[in-house]
Structure formats: structure tokens, C-alpha cells
Amino acid sequence: MARNGSLSACSLVADTAMGLKDAPFSVAFSAAVEKAARSGTLRQAEAAVLLAFGRECGQYDLTRQTALIKGCLAQLERLREEARGQAVARGQIYRVMGVAGGAALALLLL
């Protein structure tokens, strides 16, 4: 599935699946998350949430697993919203810098 399936475009899933040939899920998933963090695909905060998930996944009963998944999803959603806010702020800064640069250029040309 990792090589030819619909999830092959997601390197985290593909790397985890490939790692399952030689290691249990927690080890394969952790290695894939660390690889994604090193490559810049994941930020450190995101990697930390996923690493915690990988360590605990499959260790508890259904109720605790469900709570673990919901908690990780909530943390990842919070991180996504933070990243979205930072991107918007950076976009505003770049627009202001562009306008200021254009105004400075216009003044130089006068």
C-alpha cells in the first residue's frame, strides 16, 4: 500500500509502512516522524505530538486510545491554527514592506 496505494504521496505514512517490515509500529512511526521533522515537513511541535502518539498507540484499552487520539487531534488543530495565524501575520508584514518600499522608491524618483 505504501508504494502503490493512494497514501503513497504521504511520506509519513509511506515511511511508517516501509518501517513495519523490520520494526513494531511505535518504532517505525517514530522513525518516520523524526525523518519528516529533519526534512522540514513537520515542525518540532508537531513532531512532538506525533511522537507521543506513536509511543502510546496500541498500549491501552479502546477508551484510553480514543482519548489519546482526540487529544492529539486537538493539539495538532491548535498548532495548525497557530501556523495559519503566523502565515497571515507574515503576509501582512510583506504587504506593508512592499507598500513602504514602493513609497520609498517613488520618493527617490521625485
N, C-alpha and C positions, 0 to 999 in steps of 0.2 A: 504494500500500500504506500509506503514512503517513497518508493521510486516512481511508481506509475500512477498512483491514485490521485484523487482530487486534492489531497492535502500536501502533495509533494512541493507546492510552491512555498509552504510554510517551513522554513528551515528548522525551527524549534521542534516541530512535530516530526519532520523527516530525520533530524539528528537523533531524537529520542528513539524513534523506531529502529534506526540502524544500531543504536547502542544496546537495544534489548536483545540482540543476538548474543552478547557476551556478558551482560550485567542485569541485575534486577532493575525495576522501574526507577526507584529512587536514585540510583547511581547514574543510569542513562539520562534521566531527566535533568539531574543536577549538572552533568557534563554539558548537555545541550544548552541549558540556561547560561552557564558560565561562558560558553563559546559565543552565544548571542550577545552577552554583555561585553565581552572583549572586542567584538566586531562593531559595537556601537548600535546594534539592532535594539537592544534593551538598555535603558538607563539603570544605574546601580539600584535605585529604589525599587524599580520594577523587578529586577533580578532578585532582590532580597525577598520580596513577597513570594515569587515563584519558587525560590529555593526552599523557603519554609513550607510551602505547599508540598513540594516534592518529598521532603523529609517525612512528612506526616501522612501523606496519601497512602491509604491501604492499611493503616496501623490501628484503626478504631472501628467501632460499630457504625451502622448507617446514620444514626442520628448525629454522631460527632463528625462523621465525614461530610454530611450535609452542611453542618455549621461551619466546618473548615472551608468548604467551597464557597459558601455565602460570604464568609469573612474575607477571603482572598479576593473575590469578585468586588466587594465593596472597596477594599484597599486599592485595587487596580483602577476602579472607576474614579476614585478620588485623585489618583495620580494622573489619570487621563485628563480630568478637568483642570488640574494644576498646569499640565503641559499645554492645554488649549489656551488657558489664560495667559501663560507666558508667551505663546506664539502671537496672540492678539496684541499684547503689550509691545513685543518686538516689532510687529508690523506698524504700530502707531509711531514708534520711535523712528523707524526707517522713513515713514512718510514725512514726519516733521523734519528730519535731516534732509530729505530731498527738497522740501519746500525752502528750508533755510539755505541750502546750497544753491538753489535756483535764484533766490533773492540776492545772495552774495555775488553770484555771477552777474546778475543784472546790474547791481551797483558798480561792479568793476567795469562793465562795458559803458557805463554812463560817463 
